[in-house]
């Protein structure tokens, strides 16, 4: 089994465990940050590849369809971590598209791959996602709603990249006399 075929089962296991811990509401946005360089054991932004992105895209798409959620792929720092998504997602959330096309060296392999494989892709500057998967410490927190809640799985890495997952919950306000509805 080569490395490429190992990454897919790792991701599928991670997604399975994510789904057992989080109840997704149809229409939610999940942000995906992914350093394909980190997956292959190199420094972020130095050795990424579209073949790595390709091996991860299909399981992510399958997961999104199954749970009726939207994916937003965070680009790299060269496009200010802007997000690639389907135009219908941007329209549904009132997000303003920006004029950039992510490519491997300015956007990152995962975002570039998503842009070329979505039905009608756009790039937006910001989202407030309901959850996220960060593969390779790409710092997706800037695109998460408050309050982020970490999710722990048995899958700690995809390839050589450290993986962090999160969901979000509404803020608890009101002090000690307040009553909360916690899911």
OpenMM code with the backbone's topology and positions (N, CA, C; nanometers):
from openmm import Vec3, app, unit

residues = "UNK UNK UNK UNK UNK UNK UNK UNK UNK UNK UNK UNK UNK UNK UNK UNK UNK UNK UNK UNK UNK UNK UNK UNK UNK UNK UNK UNK UNK UNK UNK UNK UNK UNK UNK UNK UNK UNK UNK UNK UNK UNK UNK UNK UNK UNK UNK UNK UNK UNK UNK UNK UNK UNK UNK UNK UNK UNK UNK UNK UNK UNK UNK UNK UNK UNK UNK UNK UNK UNK UNK UNK UNK UNK UNK UNK UNK UNK UNK UNK UNK UNK UNK UNK UNK UNK UNK UNK UNK UNK UNK UNK UNK UNK UNK UNK UNK UNK UNK UNK UNK UNK UNK UNK UNK UNK UNK UNK UNK UNK UNK UNK UNK UNK UNK UNK UNK UNK UNK UNK UNK UNK UNK UNK UNK UNK UNK UNK UNK UNK UNK UNK UNK UNK UNK UNK UNK UNK UNK UNK UNK UNK UNK UNK UNK UNK UNK UNK UNK UNK UNK UNK UNK UNK UNK UNK UNK UNK UNK UNK UNK UNK UNK UNK UNK UNK UNK UNK UNK UNK UNK UNK UNK UNK UNK UNK UNK UNK UNK UNK UNK UNK UNK".split()
positions = [
    Vec3(0.0861, -0.1198, 0.0000),
    Vec3(0.0000, 0.0000, 0.0000),
    Vec3(0.0891, 0.1239, 0.0000),
    Vec3(0.0729, 0.2104, -0.1016),
    Vec3(0.1544, 0.3313, -0.1039),
    Vec3(0.0936, 0.4380, -0.0134),
    Vec3(0.1709, 0.5436, 0.0079),
    Vec3(0.1292, 0.6487, 0.1012),
    Vec3(-0.0042, 0.7108, 0.0624),
    Vec3(-0.0249, 0.7327, -0.0684),
    Vec3(-0.1494, 0.7970, -0.1128),
    Vec3(-0.2721, 0.7168, -0.0697),
    Vec3(-0.2633, 0.5855, -0.0837),
    Vec3(-0.3791, 0.5047, -0.0470),
    Vec3(-0.3940, 0.4913, 0.1040),
    Vec3(-0.2903, 0.5233, 0.1784),
    Vec3(-0.3003, 0.5231, 0.3252),
    Vec3(-0.3749, 0.6458, 0.3762),
    Vec3(-0.3605, 0.7604, 0.3078),
    Vec3(-0.4220, 0.8840, 0.3562),
    Vec3(-0.5736, 0.8772, 0.3514),
    Vec3(-0.6281, 0.8178, 0.2489),
    Vec3(-0.7732, 0.8101, 0.2363),
    Vec3(-0.8369, 0.7347, 0.3533),
    Vec3(-0.7902, 0.6140, 0.3882),
    Vec3(-0.8494, 0.5451, 0.5037),
    Vec3(-0.8327, 0.6225, 0.6347),
    Vec3(-0.7196, 0.6905, 0.6511),
    Vec3(-0.7007, 0.7724, 0.7715),
    Vec3(-0.8073, 0.8812, 0.7778),
    Vec3(-0.8285, 0.9494, 0.6659),
    Vec3(-0.9286, 1.0555, 0.6615),
    Vec3(-1.0689, 0.9991, 0.6814),
    Vec3(-1.0989, 0.8878, 0.6179),
    Vec3(-1.2323, 0.8275, 0.6333),
    Vec3(-1.2587, 0.7883, 0.7781),
    Vec3(-1.1587, 0.7346, 0.8477),
    Vec3(-1.1743, 0.7006, 0.9900),
    Vec3(-1.1968, 0.8271, 1.0727),
    Vec3(-1.1194, 0.9304, 1.0437),
    Vec3(-1.1336, 1.0583, 1.1129),
    Vec3(-1.2745, 1.1143, 1.0939),
    Vec3(-1.3243, 1.1121, 0.9703),
    Vec3(-1.4577, 1.1647, 0.9409),
    Vec3(-1.5661, 1.0820, 1.0100),
    Vec3(-1.5487, 0.9528, 1.0141),
    Vec3(-1.6438, 0.8655, 1.0829),
    Vec3(-1.6521, 0.8997, 1.2318),
    Vec3(-1.5372, 0.9172, 1.2942),
    Vec3(-1.5345, 0.9512, 1.4363),
    Vec3(-1.5882, 1.0925, 1.4609),
    Vec3(-1.5616, 1.1836, 1.3701),
    Vec3(-1.6150, 1.3200, 1.3787),
    Vec3(-1.7676, 1.3143, 1.3818),
    Vec3(-1.8252, 1.2360, 1.2917),
    Vec3(-1.9712, 1.2260, 1.2801),
    Vec3(-2.0344, 1.1591, 1.4015),
    Vec3(-1.9618, 1.0746, 1.4730),
    Vec3(-2.0194, 1.0126, 1.5933),
    Vec3(-2.0236, 1.1106, 1.7095),
    Vec3(-1.9464, 1.2179, 1.7018),
    Vec3(-1.9387, 1.3132, 1.8122),
    Vec3(-2.0117, 1.4443, 1.7866),
    Vec3(-2.0471, 1.4694, 1.6616),
    Vec3(-2.1108, 1.5964, 1.6250),
    Vec3(-2.2381, 1.5669, 1.5471),
    Vec3(-2.3462, 1.6357, 1.5837),
    Vec3(-2.4695, 1.6269, 1.5066),
    Vec3(-2.4707, 1.7449, 1.4101),
    Vec3(-2.4559, 1.7146, 1.2837),
    Vec3(-2.4535, 1.8198, 1.1830),
    Vec3(-2.5956, 1.8571, 1.1433),
    Vec3(-2.6185, 1.9855, 1.1285),
    Vec3(-2.7448, 2.0362, 1.0788),
    Vec3(-2.7283, 2.0620, 0.9298),
    Vec3(-2.8192, 2.0133, 0.8475),
    Vec3(-2.8060, 2.0388, 0.7038),
    Vec3(-2.7850, 2.1872, 0.6752),
    Vec3(-2.6917, 2.2141, 0.5862),
    Vec3(-2.6618, 2.3512, 0.5478),
    Vec3(-2.5455, 2.4138, 0.6224),
    Vec3(-2.4960, 2.3484, 0.7256),
    Vec3(-2.3826, 2.4044, 0.7987),
    Vec3(-2.2572, 2.4054, 0.7126),
    Vec3(-2.1649, 2.4945, 0.7472),
    Vec3(-2.0369, 2.5041, 0.6783),
    Vec3(-1.9285, 2.4426, 0.7657),
    Vec3(-1.8472, 2.3573, 0.7038),
    Vec3(-1.7300, 2.3008, 0.7683),
    Vec3(-1.6084, 2.3506, 0.6909),
    Vec3(-1.5172, 2.4172, 0.7606),
    Vec3(-1.3965, 2.4673, 0.6954),
    Vec3(-1.2890, 2.3587, 0.7008),
    Vec3(-1.2198, 2.3432, 0.5890),
    Vec3(-1.1114, 2.2465, 0.5782),
    Vec3(-0.9822, 2.3232, 0.5520),
    Vec3(-0.8898, 2.3118, 0.6443),
    Vec3(-0.7555, 2.3640, 0.6231),
    Vec3(-0.6662, 2.2439, 0.5997),
    Vec3(-0.5819, 2.2490, 0.4984),
    Vec3(-0.5025, 2.1304, 0.4666),
    Vec3(-0.3690, 2.1685, 0.4056),
    Vec3(-0.2616, 2.1291, 0.4725),
    Vec3(-0.1282, 2.1423, 0.4154),
    Vec3(-0.0886, 2.0081, 0.3560),
    Vec3(-0.0901, 1.9998, 0.2238),
    Vec3(-0.0474, 1.8760, 0.1602),
    Vec3(0.1025, 1.8541, 0.1816),
    Vec3(0.1777, 1.9627, 0.2022),
    Vec3(0.3205, 1.9492, 0.2340),
    Vec3(0.3404, 1.8775, 0.3658),
    Vec3(0.2655, 1.9173, 0.4667),
    Vec3(0.2770, 1.8541, 0.5986),
    Vec3(0.2395, 1.7069, 0.5915),
    Vec3(0.1409, 1.6735, 0.5102),
    Vec3(0.0999, 1.5335, 0.4969),
    Vec3(0.2163, 1.4474, 0.4497),
    Vec3(0.2953, 1.5000, 0.3564),
    Vec3(0.4080, 1.4219, 0.3047),
    Vec3(0.5349, 1.4406, 0.3876),
    Vec3(0.5230, 1.5070, 0.5026),
    Vec3(0.6357, 1.5191, 0.5946),
    Vec3(0.7283, 1.6355, 0.5698),
    Vec3(0.6826, 1.7355, 0.4968),
    Vec3(0.7639, 1.8542, 0.4679),
    Vec3(0.7043, 1.9762, 0.5368),
    Vec3(0.7819, 2.0844, 0.5388),
    Vec3(0.7363, 2.2094, 0.6001),
    Vec3(0.6212, 2.2678, 0.5201),
    Vec3(0.5222, 2.3203, 0.5907),
    Vec3(0.4040, 2.3783, 0.5283),
    Vec3(0.4440, 2.4736, 0.4149),
    Vec3(0.3764, 2.4587, 0.3015),
    Vec3(0.3991, 2.5458, 0.1873),
    Vec3(0.5213, 2.5138, 0.1036),
    Vec3(0.5881, 2.4014, 0.1306),
    Vec3(0.7141, 2.3753, 0.0608),
    Vec3(0.7101, 2.2614, -0.0400),
    Vec3(0.6160, 2.1693, -0.0265),
    Vec3(0.6219, 2.0504, -0.1121),
    Vec3(0.4848, 1.9912, -0.1397),
    Vec3(0.3838, 2.0754, -0.1419),
    Vec3(0.2481, 2.0263, -0.1601),
    Vec3(0.2253, 1.9669, -0.2968),
    Vec3(0.1179, 1.8941, -0.3078),
    Vec3(0.0901, 1.8328, -0.4355),
    Vec3(-0.0570, 1.8108, -0.4600),
    Vec3(-0.0948, 1.8265, -0.5856),
    Vec3(-0.2343, 1.8057, -0.6237),
    Vec3(-0.2757, 1.6603, -0.6087),
    Vec3(-0.1811, 1.5662, -0.6217),
    Vec3(-0.2156, 1.4251, -0.6040),
    Vec3(-0.2557, 1.3955, -0.4594),
    Vec3(-0.1962, 1.4659, -0.3643),
    Vec3(-0.2363, 1.4504, -0.2238),
    Vec3(-0.3772, 1.5073, -0.2061),
    Vec3(-0.3991, 1.6261, -0.2598),
    Vec3(-0.5312, 1.6887, -0.2518),
    Vec3(-0.6379, 1.5996, -0.3143),
    Vec3(-0.6051, 1.5421, -0.4287),
    Vec3(-0.6999, 1.4540, -0.4986),
    Vec3(-0.7399, 1.3356, -0.4104),
    Vec3(-0.6446, 1.2786, -0.3379),
    Vec3(-0.6752, 1.1616, -0.2550),
    Vec3(-0.7662, 1.1957, -0.1370),
    Vec3(-0.7713, 1.3219, -0.0971),
    Vec3(-0.8533, 1.3629, 0.0170),
    Vec3(-0.9874, 1.4235, -0.0238),
    Vec3(-0.9943, 1.4779, -0.1447),
    Vec3(-1.1134, 1.5516, -0.1866),
    Vec3(-1.2383, 1.4641, -0.1905),
    Vec3(-1.2292, 1.3460, -0.2518),
    Vec3(-1.3471, 1.2615, -0.2660),
    Vec3(-1.4064, 1.2197, -0.1309),
    Vec3(-1.3259, 1.1718, -0.0341),
    Vec3(-1.3851, 1.1381, 0.0965),
    Vec3(-1.4514, 1.2593, 0.1641),
    Vec3(-1.3926, 1.3773, 0.1464),
    Vec3(-1.4530, 1.4978, 0.2044),
    Vec3(-1.5853, 1.5305, 0.1362),
    Vec3(-1.5892, 1.5195, 0.0034),
    Vec3(-1.7130, 1.5439, -0.0715),
    Vec3(-1.8212, 1.4429, -0.0323),
    Vec3(-1.7844, 1.3174, -0.0202),
    Vec3(-1.8792, 1.2127, 0.0185),
    Vec3(-1.9365, 1.2413, 0.1565),
    Vec3(-1.8493, 1.2808, 0.2488),
    Vec3(-1.8901, 1.3151, 0.3849),
    Vec3(-1.9882, 1.4327, 0.3836),
    Vec3(-1.9559, 1.5354, 0.3064),
    Vec3(-2.0415, 1.6545, 0.2994),
    Vec3(-2.1791, 1.6200, 0.2441),
    Vec3(-2.1830, 1.5401, 0.1389),
    Vec3(-2.3118, 1.5010, 0.0813),
    Vec3(-2.3936, 1.4186, 0.1794),
    Vec3(-2.3291, 1.3249, 0.2457),
    Vec3(-2.3990, 1.2390, 0.3414),
    Vec3(-2.4645, 1.3206, 0.4528),
    Vec3(-2.3950, 1.4236, 0.5008),
    Vec3(-2.4457, 1.5035, 0.6129),
    Vec3(-2.5134, 1.6332, 0.5684),
    Vec3(-2.5233, 1.6532, 0.4366),
    Vec3(-2.5872, 1.7720, 0.3791),
    Vec3(-2.5258, 1.9014, 0.4308),
    Vec3(-2.3923, 1.9024, 0.4354),
    Vec3(-2.3190, 2.0205, 0.4802),
    Vec3(-2.2366, 2.0766, 0.3647),
    Vec3(-2.1875, 2.1980, 0.3832),
    Vec3(-2.1072, 2.2660, 0.2822),
    Vec3(-1.9605, 2.2651, 0.3249),
    Vec3(-1.8722, 2.2464, 0.2283),
    Vec3(-1.7294, 2.2530, 0.2547),
    Vec3(-1.6738, 2.3867, 0.2082),
    Vec3(-1.5824, 2.4412, 0.2878),
    Vec3(-1.5093, 2.5624, 0.2518),
    Vec3(-1.3614, 2.5306, 0.2723),
    Vec3(-1.2838, 2.5333, 0.1646),
    Vec3(-1.1422, 2.4987, 0.1717),
    Vec3(-1.0589, 2.6247, 0.1896),
    Vec3(-0.9908, 2.6323, 0.3037),
    Vec3(-0.9080, 2.7490, 0.3333),
    Vec3(-0.7814, 2.7468, 0.2488),
    Vec3(-0.7545, 2.8597, 0.1846),
    Vec3(-0.6314, 2.8744, 0.1086),
    Vec3(-0.5158, 2.9127, 0.1986),
    Vec3(-0.3990, 2.9220, 0.1408),
    Vec3(-0.2797, 2.9543, 0.2191),
    Vec3(-0.2677, 3.1056, 0.2406),
    Vec3(-0.1628, 3.1424, 0.3098),
    Vec3(-0.1425, 3.2821, 0.3460),
    Vec3(-0.1264, 3.3741, 0.2251),
    Vec3(-0.0863, 3.3199, 0.1102),
    Vec3(-0.0643, 3.4034, -0.0083),
    Vec3(-0.1935, 3.4591, -0.0671),
    Vec3(-0.3064, 3.4001, -0.0290),
    Vec3(-0.4363, 3.4591, -0.0654),
    Vec3(-0.5137, 3.4939, 0.0632),
    Vec3(-0.4373, 3.5246, 0.1674),
    Vec3(-0.4926, 3.5686, 0.2968),
    Vec3(-0.5906, 3.4687, 0.3579),
    Vec3(-0.5650, 3.3400, 0.3345),
    Vec3(-0.6454, 3.2305, 0.3879),
    Vec3(-0.7923, 3.2386, 0.3438),
    Vec3(-0.8133, 3.2973, 0.2250),
    Vec3(-0.9478, 3.3028, 0.1675),
    Vec3(-0.9980, 3.1606, 0.1429),
    Vec3(-1.1288, 3.1457, 0.1257),
    Vec3(-1.1920, 3.0144, 0.1207),
    Vec3(-1.2586, 2.9854, -0.0124),
    Vec3(-1.2329, 2.8658, -0.0624),
    Vec3(-1.2954, 2.8184, -0.1852),
    Vec3(-1.4193, 2.7384, -0.1487),
    Vec3(-1.5303, 2.7701, -0.2133),
    Vec3(-1.6570, 2.7008, -0.1864),
    Vec3(-1.7439, 2.7057, -0.3111),
    Vec3(-1.8534, 2.6340, -0.3040),
    Vec3(-1.9522, 2.6409, -0.4121),
    Vec3(-2.0228, 2.7769, -0.4063),
    Vec3(-2.0536, 2.8312, -0.5228),
    Vec3(-2.1242, 2.9597, -0.5298),
    Vec3(-2.2559, 2.9555, -0.4510),
    Vec3(-2.3276, 2.8427, -0.4573),
    Vec3(-2.4556, 2.8311, -0.3853),
    Vec3(-2.4360, 2.8489, -0.2340),
    Vec3(-2.3231, 2.8049, -0.1814),
    Vec3(-2.2949, 2.8242, -0.0390),
    Vec3(-2.2745, 2.9717, -0.0096),
    Vec3(-2.1940, 3.0378, -0.0919),
    Vec3(-2.1701, 3.1811, -0.0731),
    Vec3(-2.3009, 3.2589, -0.0799),
    Vec3(-2.3860, 3.2254, -0.1768),
    Vec3(-2.5147, 3.2942, -0.1890),
    Vec3(-2.6036, 3.2686, -0.0675),
    Vec3(-2.6090, 3.1447, -0.0223),
    Vec3(-2.6935, 3.1094, 0.0924),
    Vec3(-2.6523, 3.1850, 0.2183),
    Vec3(-2.5253, 3.2133, 0.2335),
    Vec3(-2.4754, 3.2816, 0.3530),
    Vec3(-2.4468, 3.4293, 0.3295),
    Vec3(-2.4795, 3.4808, 0.2125),
    Vec3(-2.4584, 3.6231, 0.1835),
    Vec3(-2.3117, 3.6623, 0.1819),
    Vec3(-2.2264, 3.5718, 0.1343),
    Vec3(-2.0827, 3.5974, 0.1318),
    Vec3(-2.0423, 3.6563, -0.0025),
    Vec3(-1.9604, 3.7576, 0.0020),
    Vec3(-1.9166, 3.8293, -0.1177),
    Vec3(-1.7949, 3.7604, -0.1800),
    Vec3(-1.8072, 3.7134, -0.3033),
    Vec3(-1.6902, 3.6549, -0.3699),
    Vec3(-1.5819, 3.7595, -0.3959),
    Vec3(-1.4578, 3.7133, -0.3950),
    Vec3(-1.3437, 3.7979, -0.4302),
    Vec3(-1.2842, 3.7443, -0.5595),
    Vec3(-1.2013, 3.8259, -0.6229),
    Vec3(-1.1467, 3.7900, -0.7527),
    Vec3(-1.0067, 3.7313, -0.7368),
    Vec3(-1.0014, 3.5998, -0.7156),
    Vec3(-0.8748, 3.5273, -0.7101),
    Vec3(-0.9050, 3.3813, -0.7442),
    Vec3(-0.8113, 3.3189, -0.8087),
    Vec3(-0.8220, 3.1760, -0.8360),
    Vec3(-0.7076, 3.1088, -0.7617),
    Vec3(-0.7367, 3.0227, -0.6650),
    Vec3(-0.6278, 2.9559, -0.5934),
    Vec3(-0.5536, 2.8597, -0.6860),
    Vec3(-0.4225, 2.8669, -0.6798),
    Vec3(-0.3353, 2.7761, -0.7537),
    Vec3(-0.2393, 2.7138, -0.6532),
    Vec3(-0.1671, 2.6147, -0.6953),
    Vec3(-0.0827, 2.5392, -0.6039),
    Vec3(0.0136, 2.6284, -0.5256),
    Vec3(0.0767, 2.7250, -0.5872),
    Vec3(0.1772, 2.8088, -0.5197),
    Vec3(0.1193, 2.9363, -0.4585),
    Vec3(-0.0084, 2.9637, -0.4807),
    Vec3(-0.0732, 3.0804, -0.4200),
    Vec3(-0.2189, 3.0430, -0.3946),
    Vec3(-0.2396, 2.9769, -0.2867),
    Vec3(-0.3716, 2.9266, -0.2504),
    Vec3(-0.3590, 2.7887, -0.1868),
    Vec3(-0.2630, 2.7129, -0.2361),
    Vec3(-0.2398, 2.5796, -0.1819),
    Vec3(-0.3058, 2.4723, -0.2661),
    Vec3(-0.2482, 2.3539, -0.2621),
    Vec3(-0.2947, 2.2437, -0.3457),
    Vec3(-0.4384, 2.2038, -0.3172),
    Vec3(-0.4774, 2.1990, -0.1896),
    Vec3(-0.6130, 2.1544, -0.1559),
    Vec3(-0.7170, 2.2538, -0.2059),
    Vec3(-0.6943, 2.3798, -0.1820),
    Vec3(-0.7874, 2.4828, -0.2275),
    Vec3(-0.7908, 2.4894, -0.3805),
    Vec3(-0.6739, 2.4772, -0.4432),
    Vec3(-0.6670, 2.4780, -0.5896),
    Vec3(-0.7412, 2.3583, -0.6476),
    Vec3(-0.7237, 2.2419, -0.5858),
    Vec3(-0.7919, 2.1223, -0.6353),
    Vec3(-0.9435, 2.1387, -0.6205),
    Vec3(-0.9877, 2.1886, -0.5065),
    Vec3(-1.1307, 2.2100, -0.4847),
    Vec3(-1.1861, 2.3074, -0.5889),
    Vec3(-1.1120, 2.4137, -0.6175),
    Vec3(-1.1588, 2.5131, -0.7141),
    Vec3(-1.1828, 2.4507, -0.8508),
    Vec3(-1.0974, 2.3581, -0.8897),
    Vec3(-1.1122, 2.2972, -1.0214),
    Vec3(-1.2102, 2.1796, -1.0225),
    Vec3(-1.2569, 2.1373, -0.9050),
    Vec3(-1.3480, 2.0226, -0.9004),
    Vec3(-1.4864, 2.0534, -0.8438),
    Vec3(-1.5066, 2.1735, -0.7924),
    Vec3(-1.6412, 2.2145, -0.7535),
    Vec3(-1.7217, 2.2407, -0.8802),
    Vec3(-1.8541, 2.2367, -0.8690),
    Vec3(-1.9409, 2.2632, -0.9838),
    Vec3(-1.9343, 2.4090, -1.0279),
    Vec3(-1.9404, 2.5015, -0.9324),
    Vec3(-1.9425, 2.6446, -0.9613),
    Vec3(-1.8671, 2.7156, -0.8486),
    Vec3(-1.7326, 2.7113, -0.8510),
    Vec3(-1.6547, 2.7613, -0.7385),
    Vec3(-1.6453, 2.9137, -0.7320),
    Vec3(-1.6353, 2.9615, -0.6084),
    Vec3(-1.6012, 3.1011, -0.5816),
    Vec3(-1.5057, 3.1012, -0.4626),
    Vec3(-1.4414, 3.2152, -0.4444),
    Vec3(-1.3545, 3.2339, -0.3288),
    Vec3(-1.4097, 3.3518, -0.2506),
    Vec3(-1.4174, 3.3362, -0.1184),
    Vec3(-1.4628, 3.4429, -0.0295),
    Vec3(-1.3541, 3.4682, 0.0749),
    Vec3(-1.3573, 3.5878, 0.1336),
    Vec3(-1.2532, 3.6220, 0.2317),
    Vec3(-1.2752, 3.5605, 0.3685),
    Vec3(-1.4003, 3.5542, 0.4125),
    Vec3(-1.4274, 3.5115, 0.5505),
    Vec3(-1.5536, 3.4279, 0.5575),
    Vec3(-1.5554, 3.3336, 0.6501),
    Vec3(-1.6775, 3.2648, 0.6901),
    Vec3(-1.6745, 3.2509, 0.8410),
    Vec3(-1.7867, 3.2162, 0.8962),
    Vec3(-1.7970, 3.1788, 1.0367),
    Vec3(-1.8519, 3.0368, 1.0355),
    Vec3(-1.7628, 2.9410, 1.0174),
    Vec3(-1.8002, 2.8014, 1.0003),
    Vec3(-1.8496, 2.7400, 1.1311),
    Vec3(-1.9287, 2.6361, 1.1146),
    Vec3(-1.9881, 2.5642, 1.2277),
    Vec3(-1.8966, 2.4553, 1.2807),
    Vec3(-1.7926, 2.4247, 1.2072),
    Vec3(-1.6966, 2.3235, 1.2469),
    Vec3(-1.5800, 2.3261, 1.1515),
    Vec3(-1.4789, 2.2454, 1.1826),
    Vec3(-1.3642, 2.2452, 1.0950),
    Vec3(-1.2711, 2.1286, 1.1172),
    Vec3(-1.1911, 2.1060, 1.0150),
    Vec3(-1.0864, 2.0052, 1.0184),
    Vec3(-0.9590, 2.0746, 0.9720),
    Vec3(-0.8589, 2.0732, 1.0579),
    Vec3(-0.7314, 2.1372, 1.0279),
    Vec3(-0.6255, 2.0286, 1.0150),
    Vec3(-0.5788, 2.0075, 0.8940),
    Vec3(-0.4789, 1.9048, 0.8650),
    Vec3(-0.3465, 1.9751, 0.8391),
    Vec3(-0.2561, 1.9678, 0.9356),
    Vec3(-0.1245, 2.0287, 0.9188),
    Vec3(-0.1087, 2.1649, 0.9831),
    Vec3(-0.1902, 2.1948, 1.0820),
    Vec3(-0.1797, 2.3202, 1.1585),
    Vec3(-0.1836, 2.4433, 1.0686),
    Vec3(-0.2896, 2.4533, 0.9900),
    Vec3(-0.3067, 2.5647, 0.8973),
    Vec3(-0.3794, 2.6839, 0.9597),
    Vec3(-0.4213, 2.6713, 1.0846),
    Vec3(-0.4813, 2.7807, 1.1606),
    Vec3(-0.6179, 2.8234, 1.1070),
    Vec3(-0.7152, 2.7326, 1.1132),
    Vec3(-0.8497, 2.7605, 1.0632),
    Vec3(-0.9355, 2.8411, 1.1598),
    Vec3(-0.8864, 2.8657, 1.2802),
    Vec3(-0.9663, 2.9321, 1.3836),
    Vec3(-1.0259, 3.0648, 1.3416),
    Vec3(-0.9599, 3.1360, 1.2522),
    Vec3(-1.0108, 3.2659, 1.2078),
    Vec3(-1.1416, 3.2529, 1.1300),
    Vec3(-1.1752, 3.1300, 1.0900),
    Vec3(-1.2960, 3.1079, 1.0118),
    Vec3(-1.4010, 3.0277, 1.0875),
    Vec3(-1.3890, 3.0214, 1.2204),
    Vec3(-1.4830, 2.9447, 1.3027),
    Vec3(-1.5725, 3.0390, 1.3827),
    Vec3(-1.6958, 2.9953, 1.4032),
    Vec3(-1.7861, 3.0689, 1.4917),
    Vec3(-1.7335, 3.0614, 1.6346),
    Vec3(-1.7780, 3.1547, 1.7163),
    Vec3(-1.7512, 3.1439, 1.8593),
    Vec3(-1.8622, 3.0607, 1.9192),
    Vec3(-1.8456, 2.9693, 1.9961),
    Vec3(-1.7302, 2.9209, 2.0679),
    Vec3(-1.6872, 2.7883, 2.0061),
    Vec3(-1.5580, 2.7739, 1.9749),
    Vec3(-1.5064, 2.6497, 1.9178),
    Vec3(-1.4886, 2.5457, 2.0283),
    Vec3(-1.5251, 2.4232, 1.9972),
    Vec3(-1.5143, 2.3115, 2.0910),
    Vec3(-1.4296, 2.2032, 2.0247),
    Vec3(-1.3144, 2.1676, 2.0847),
    Vec3(-1.2309, 2.0651, 2.0216),
    Vec3(-1.2983, 1.9287, 2.0210),
    Vec3(-1.2723, 1.8536, 1.9153),
    Vec3(-1.3214, 1.7167, 1.9013),
    Vec3(-1.1987, 1.6265, 1.8979),
    Vec3(-1.1995, 1.5234, 1.9802),
    Vec3(-1.0870, 1.4300, 1.9853),
    Vec3(-1.1235, 1.3012, 1.9129),
    Vec3(-1.0328, 1.2533, 1.8306),
    Vec3(-1.0519, 1.1257, 1.7617),
    Vec3(-0.9269, 1.0407, 1.7818),
    Vec3(-0.9356, 0.9162, 1.7449),
    Vec3(-0.8179, 0.8289, 1.7529),
    Vec3(-0.7185, 0.8604, 1.6420),
    Vec3(-0.7629, 0.9266, 1.5372),
    Vec3(-0.6747, 0.9651, 1.4268),
    Vec3(-0.6097, 1.0981, 1.4634),
    Vec3(-0.4813, 1.0953, 1.4877),
    Vec3(-0.4071, 1.2155, 1.5290),
    Vec3(-0.3323, 1.2800, 1.4129),
    Vec3(-0.3132, 1.2032, 1.3049),
    Vec3(-0.2409, 1.2537, 1.1891),
    Vec3(-0.2997, 1.1954, 1.0611),
    Vec3(-0.2874, 1.2737, 0.9534),
    Vec3(-0.3103, 1.2253, 0.8185),
    Vec3(-0.1721, 1.2312, 0.7546),
    Vec3(-0.1175, 1.1160, 0.7199),
    Vec3(0.0224, 1.1127, 0.6779),
    Vec3(0.1057, 1.1607, 0.7947),
    Vec3(0.1875, 1.2622, 0.7704),
    Vec3(0.2717, 1.3193, 0.8768),
    Vec3(0.2108, 1.4462, 0.9381),
    Vec3(0.0944, 1.4883, 0.8901),
    Vec3(0.0329, 1.6136, 0.9348),
    Vec3(-0.0533, 1.5938, 1.0587),
    Vec3(-0.0321, 1.6754, 1.1581),
    Vec3(-0.1149, 1.6756, 1.2788),
    Vec3(-0.2554, 1.7226, 1.2412),
    Vec3(-0.3571, 1.6557, 1.2987),
    Vec3(-0.4956, 1.6889, 1.2673),
    Vec3(-0.5671, 1.7399, 1.3927),
    Vec3(-0.6427, 1.8477, 1.3755),
    Vec3(-0.7244, 1.9041, 1.4816),
    Vec3(-0.8649, 1.9229, 1.4272),
    Vec3(-0.9652, 1.8839, 1.5066),
    Vec3(-1.1051, 1.9004, 1.4668),
    Vec3(-1.1771, 1.9864, 1.5694),
    Vec3(-1.2814, 2.0542, 1.5226),
    Vec3(-1.3616, 2.1353, 1.6134),
    Vec3(-1.5043, 2.1448, 1.5638),
    Vec3(-1.5930, 2.1647, 1.6583),
    Vec3(-1.7294, 2.2035, 1.6289),
    Vec3(-1.7485, 2.3364, 1.7000),
    Vec3(-1.8656, 2.3937, 1.6916),
    Vec3(-1.8913, 2.5184, 1.7632),
    Vec3(-2.0228, 2.5061, 1.8388),
    Vec3(-2.0415, 2.5940, 1.9329),
    Vec3(-2.1669, 2.6025, 2.0067),
    Vec3(-2.1972, 2.7498, 2.0309),
    Vec3(-2.3249, 2.7819, 2.0565),
    Vec3(-2.3568, 2.9213, 2.0904),
    Vec3(-2.2897, 2.9626, 2.2213),
    Vec3(-2.2634, 3.0908, 2.2361),
    Vec3(-2.2067, 3.1435, 2.3598),
    Vec3(-2.3057, 3.1231, 2.4734),
    Vec3(-2.2547, 3.0935, 2.5923),
    Vec3(-2.3370, 3.0879, 2.7128),
    Vec3(-2.3289, 3.2256, 2.7778),
    Vec3(-2.4443, 3.2925, 2.7924),
    Vec3(-2.4434, 3.4265, 2.8506),
    Vec3(-2.5445, 3.4321, 2.9637),
    Vec3(-2.5335, 3.5288, 3.0487),
    Vec3(-2.6356, 3.5516, 3.1494),
    Vec3(-2.5949, 3.5258, 3.2925),
    Vec3(-2.4835, 3.4626, 3.3176),
    Vec3(-2.4379, 3.4439, 3.4546),
    Vec3(-2.5017, 3.3257, 3.5255),
    Vec3(-2.4844, 3.3208, 3.6566),
    Vec3(-2.5213, 3.2022, 3.7353),
    Vec3(-2.6705, 3.1739, 3.7413),
    Vec3(-2.7562, 3.2737, 3.7186),
    Vec3(-2.9002, 3.2483, 3.7239),
    Vec3(-2.9580, 3.2072, 3.5891),
    Vec3(-2.8790, 3.2133, 3.4866),
    Vec3(-2.9260, 3.1796, 3.3515),
    Vec3(-2.9502, 3.0293, 3.3382),
    Vec3(-3.0410, 2.9960, 3.2495),
    Vec3(-3.0705, 2.8566, 3.2173),
    Vec3(-3.0283, 2.8355, 3.0722),
    Vec3(-2.9594, 2.7244, 3.0469),
    Vec3(-2.9069, 2.6987, 2.9141),
    Vec3(-2.9665, 2.5719, 2.8556),
    Vec3(-2.9844, 2.5732, 2.7255),
    Vec3(-3.0248, 2.4540, 2.6516),
    Vec3(-2.8981, 2.4053, 2.5824),
    Vec3(-2.8381, 2.2999, 2.6363),
    Vec3(-2.7127, 2.2479, 2.5825),
    Vec3(-2.7396, 2.1150, 2.5151),
    Vec3(-2.6942, 2.1045, 2.3887),
    Vec3(-2.7131, 1.9818, 2.3131),
    Vec3(-2.6106, 1.8794, 2.3526),
] * unit.nanometer
topology = app.Topology()
chain = topology.addChain("A")
for resn in residues:
    res = topology.addResidue(resn, chain)
    for name in ("N", "CA", "C"):
        topology.addAtom(name, app.Element.getBySymbol(name[0]), res)
